[in-house]
Amino acid sequence: MAIEDISKITKLVGDKWTLQIILSVSQGNNRYCKIEHDLNINPRTLAVRLSRLVDLGIIEKIVDMDEPRKIAY
């Protein structure tokens, strides 16, 4: 792993909410609404943090295309 990658991860983990989101997902709260409820987090903040975690490959976003469409992490 490159120094730049470690720096990015350290900066991300230092963000408020990031560790709590990772912990919530690891405990089985894999749906957006469950994470939001579990942490009582602002929806916009949650969306931004989840997007960053997905982009960095720390968590995986799974889209179920059945109706209604469901997204899990």
Stockholm file with secondary structure:
# STOCKHOLM 1.0

chainA/1-73         MAIEDISKITKLVGDKWTLQIILSVSQGNNRYCKIEHDLNINPRTLAVRLSRLVDLGIIEKIVDMDEPRKIAY
#=GR chainA/1-73 SS CCHHHHHHHHHHHHSTTHHHHHHHHHTTCCBHHHHHHHHTCCHHHHHHHHHHHHHTTSSCCEEECSSSCEEEC
#=GC SS_cons        CCHHHHHHHHHHHHSTTHHHHHHHHHTTCCBHHHHHHHHTCCHHHHHHHHHHHHHTTSSCCEEECSSSCEEEC
//
